[in-house]
Amino acid sequence: MAADWLCRIQEPDGNIPPIINPLAGSKGSNSQVDWPRLAFTAWSLAEFGKAIKEEKYLRAAEKGFEYLKKYLLGSPELGIRNQELTLAYFGQLSLSLGKSRDATIAAEKILVRFPGLSFEPITFSQIASFFKETVKCDHRFRGTLENILIELKNRFESAPKNKEPMDLAVWAELVNMFKDSNPEFSQKVLEWLKIKQLSSGAFPESTISEFVYTRGTGKIFEVLAINPVRNRDALNRVLRWLLSMQYHEESAFAVPHEFHPAILGGFRHDYFNQEAWIDAAGHILLGGSRLVTPVSENTMISHKH
């Protein structure tokens, strides 16, 4: 349902509007193009399409790829905000679609811009996750990758010592980044996340807040899905909560029927905000792709589960 929703709202040029207001069946007040969310969501469609062998999701991802390539790589004068994060997601999308040359171009652009980049956990984490894939065939990015990993690990470990509040979703990717190079630290981050899970199955926004929202909880579901056997209990609980936030015929009773095609399958942002954001669906699709595509023999579960 989530993947079909994204396909329905995708525009002919390949863009996917970032926010849908279910009471108006229209795009929210934000910009109609959100570059990093578009790149991430297209990547999630590509991964999910490959995992379940569904061509229509791969075609939607290809359309998103072409739109992004046109403006991200072909029109530098646009001055796209969050360009480094967008390039990292675009690089992952390119790799997922087998477009290694475009992934390399994205990585090269990040490498040039990286020395002047201010620290931000999500951006650094996603660049590292992308570079972790690119160094498998191009060692030019290894030094930067190693520096990012050191910086992220130090920042994560120093925050509690300094009694700094920590947003759970912005650190969650460390589970994926370190699972091969430092599995003990990866497990430490994973256990830190799991301890924070609420009785509802959702995850709080931060260490000082119990506010819950689908995008943040969806991101943590995404990394829990890396090892579904070890994380089975947490996954069952979080999935129940996420599914309770999805729009379907019964839960969309307050949405005018003519707006149902624009909203069914999307996810309510939180209990108070009814808007559907595309990256909430994206996190759930990426996690779902990991549940049906074994990461290793130790994490294999059947498609029907």
C-alpha positions in Angstrom: 0.0 0.0 0.0 2.8 2.4 0.9 4.6 1.8 -2.4 1.5 2.1 -4.4 0.7 5.4 -2.7 4.0 6.8 -3.7 3.5 5.7 -7.3 0.1 7.3 -7.4 1.3 10.7 -6.1 4.4 10.7 -8.3 4.3 13.5 -10.9 4.9 12.9 -14.6 8.3 14.4 -14.4 9.4 12.0 -11.7 9.1 14.3 -8.6 7.2 13.0 -5.6 5.6 15.8 -3.6 6.9 15.6 0.0 3.8 16.1 2.0 0.1 15.4 1.3 -2.7 17.0 3.3 -5.4 14.4 3.5 -8.2 16.9 4.3 -7.5 18.7 1.0 -6.0 15.9 -1.1 -3.2 18.3 -1.9 0.4 19.0 -1.3 1.3 20.7 2.0 2.6 24.2 2.5 6.2 23.2 2.1 8.2 23.3 -1.1 6.8 21.0 -3.8 10.3 19.5 -4.2 12.2 18.3 -1.2 15.4 17.0 -2.7 16.8 14.7 0.0 13.4 13.2 0.7 12.8 12.6 -3.0 16.2 10.9 -3.4 15.7 8.8 -0.3 12.2 7.8 -1.2 13.2 6.9 -4.8 16.0 4.8 -3.4 13.6 3.0 -1.0 11.2 2.3 -4.0 14.2 0.8 -5.9 15.2 -1.4 -3.0 11.6 -2.6 -2.3 11.0 -3.2 -6.0 14.0 -5.4 -6.3 13.2 -7.2 -3.1 9.7 -8.2 -4.1 10.5 -8.2 -7.9 7.9 -5.6 -8.8 8.7 -3.6 -11.9 6.3 -0.7 -11.3 8.2 0.3 -8.2 11.5 0.1 -10.1 10.0 2.2 -12.9 8.9 4.8 -10.3 12.4 4.8 -8.9 13.9 5.2 -12.4 11.6 8.3 -13.0 12.8 9.8 -9.7 16.4 9.0 -10.7 16.1 10.8 -14.0 14.5 13.9 -12.4 17.3 14.0 -9.8 20.0 13.5 -12.3 18.8 16.3 -14.5 18.8 18.9 -11.7 21.3 17.5 -9.2 24.1 16.7 -11.6 23.1 18.7 -14.6 22.1 22.1 -13.1 24.6 23.1 -10.3 23.4 26.7 -10.6 20.2 25.7 -8.8 21.9 25.8 -5.4 19.9 22.8 -4.0 19.6 22.9 -0.2 21.0 19.9 1.7 23.0 19.0 -1.4 25.4 16.7 0.3 22.7 14.6 1.9 20.8 14.5 -1.4 23.9 13.4 -3.3 24.4 10.6 -0.7 20.8 9.3 -1.2 21.1 9.8 -5.0 24.3 7.7 -4.9 22.5 4.9 -3.1 19.7 5.1 -5.6 22.1 5.0 -8.5 23.8 1.9 -7.0 20.5 0.2 -6.4 19.5 0.8 -10.1 22.9 -0.4 -11.3 24.1 3.0 -12.5 27.6 2.9 -11.0 28.9 5.8 -13.1 26.3 8.2 -11.7 27.0 6.9 -8.2 30.7 7.7 -8.7 29.9 11.2 -9.9 27.8 11.8 -6.8 30.6 10.5 -4.6 33.2 12.7 -6.3 30.9 15.8 -5.7 30.6 15.0 -2.0 34.3 14.5 -1.7 35.0 18.0 -3.1 32.4 19.6 -0.8 33.1 17.6 2.3 36.0 19.7 3.8 33.7 22.7 4.3 30.8 20.7 5.6 29.5 21.3 9.1 28.9 18.3 11.3 25.3 17.0 11.2 24.6 13.4 12.2 22.2 12.5 9.5 24.2 13.9 6.7 27.5 12.4 7.9 25.8 9.1 8.6 24.3 8.8 5.1 27.5 9.9 3.4 29.3 7.2 5.4 26.8 4.6 4.4 27.1 5.6 0.8 30.9 5.6 0.8 30.9 2.2 2.5 29.4 0.9 -0.7 31.6 2.9 -3.1 34.9 1.9 -1.4 34.3 -1.7 -2.4 35.4 -0.8 -5.9 37.0 2.7 -5.5 39.4 3.3 -2.7 39.6 7.1 -3.2 36.8 7.5 -0.6 38.2 5.3 2.1 40.1 8.1 4.0 37.0 10.3 4.2 34.9 7.3 5.2 37.3 6.4 8.0 37.4 10.0 9.3 33.6 10.2 9.3 33.3 7.0 11.3 35.7 8.2 13.9 33.8 11.5 14.2 30.4 9.9 14.5 31.6 7.4 17.1 33.2 10.0 19.2 30.2 12.3 19.0 27.8 9.5 19.9 29.9 8.5 22.9 30.5 12.0 24.2 26.9 13.2 24.1 25.7 11.2 27.1 28.8 12.2 29.1 28.1 15.9 28.3 24.4 15.3 29.2 23.3 16.4 25.7 19.8 15.4 24.5 20.0 13.0 21.6 17.5 12.5 18.8 17.1 8.8 18.3 16.5 8.8 14.5 19.5 10.9 13.7 21.9 8.4 15.3 20.1 5.2 14.2 22.1 4.8 11.0 25.2 4.0 13.1 23.8 0.5 13.5 24.1 -0.1 9.8 27.4 1.8 9.3 29.3 -0.1 11.9 27.8 -3.5 11.6 30.8 -4.8 9.6 33.7 -2.7 10.8 32.8 -2.5 14.5 30.0 -4.9 15.3 30.3 -4.3 19.1 29.7 -0.6 18.7 26.9 -1.3 16.2 25.3 -3.5 18.8 25.8 -0.9 21.5 23.8 1.7 19.4 21.2 -0.9 18.6 20.6 -1.8 22.3 20.5 2.0 23.1 17.7 2.3 20.7 15.8 -0.8 21.8 15.9 0.3 25.5 14.0 3.5 24.5 11.1 1.6 22.8 7.8 2.6 24.4 5.1 0.2 25.4 3.1 1.3 22.3 5.9 0.0 20.1 6.9 3.4 18.9 10.1 5.2 19.6 10.4 8.6 21.2 11.8 11.6 19.3 14.7 12.0 21.8 16.2 11.1 25.1 14.3 14.0 26.7 10.9 13.6 25.0 8.2 11.0 24.6 6.8 12.6 21.4 6.4 9.9 18.7 6.2 10.4 15.0 6.2 7.9 12.1 9.3 9.2 10.3 11.5 8.8 13.4 10.0 5.5 14.4 10.2 4.4 10.7 13.9 5.1 10.6 14.5 2.9 13.7 12.4 0.1 12.1 14.7 0.4 9.1 17.8 -0.4 11.1 16.0 -3.1 13.3 15.2 -4.9 10.0 18.9 -5.4 9.4 18.8 -8.3 11.8 15.2 -9.5 12.0 15.9 -12.6 14.0 17.7 -10.9 16.8 15.3 -8.0 16.8 12.1 -10.0 16.3 10.2 -8.7 19.4 11.1 -5.1 18.8 10.2 -5.4 15.2 6.8 -7.0 15.9 6.0 -4.2 18.3 7.1 -1.4 16.1 5.3 -2.7 13.1 2.0 -2.9 14.9 2.4 0.8 15.8 3.4 1.8 12.3 0.5 0.0 10.7 -1.8 1.7 13.1 -0.6 5.0 11.6 -1.2 4.0 8.0 -4.2 5.4 6.1 -6.6 2.7 4.8 -10.3 2.7 4.1 -11.3 2.4 7.7 -8.8 4.8 9.3 -9.4 7.4 6.6 -13.1 7.8 7.5 -12.6 11.5 8.0 -10.9 12.0 4.6 -13.3 13.0 1.8 -13.7 10.0 -0.5 -12.5 11.9 -3.5 -9.1 12.4 -1.8 -8.6 8.7 -1.0 -6.3 8.0 -3.9 -4.0 10.8 -2.8 -3.7 9.4 0.8 -4.5 5.7 1.2 -1.2 3.8 1.9 0.5 6.9 3.3 1.3 7.3 7.0 -0.1 9.9 9.4 2.9 12.0 10.6 1.9 11.8 14.3 -1.2 11.7 16.6 -1.7 15.5 16.1 -0.6 16.0 12.5 -2.6 14.2 9.9 -0.2 15.0 7.0 1.4 12.2 5.2 5.2 12.6 4.5 6.8 10.5 1.8 9.9 9.6 3.8 7.8 7.9 6.4 6.7 5.5 3.7 10.3 5.4 2.5 11.7 4.2 5.8 9.1 1.5 6.0 9.8 0.3 2.4 13.5 0.2 3.0 13.0 -1.8 6.2 10.6 -4.0 4.4 13.1 -4.7 1.7 15.5 -5.9 4.3 12.9 -8.2 5.8 12.4 -10.0 2.5 16.0 -9.9 1.3 18.3 -11.7 3.8 21.4 -9.7 4.7 23.2 -12.9 5.6 22.4 -16.6 6.5 22.1 -15.6 10.1 19.4 -13.0 9.5 17.3 -15.0 7.0 13.6 -15.1 7.4 11.0 -16.3 5.0 9.0 -13.9 2.8 5.7 -14.9 4.3 6.9 -13.8 7.8 
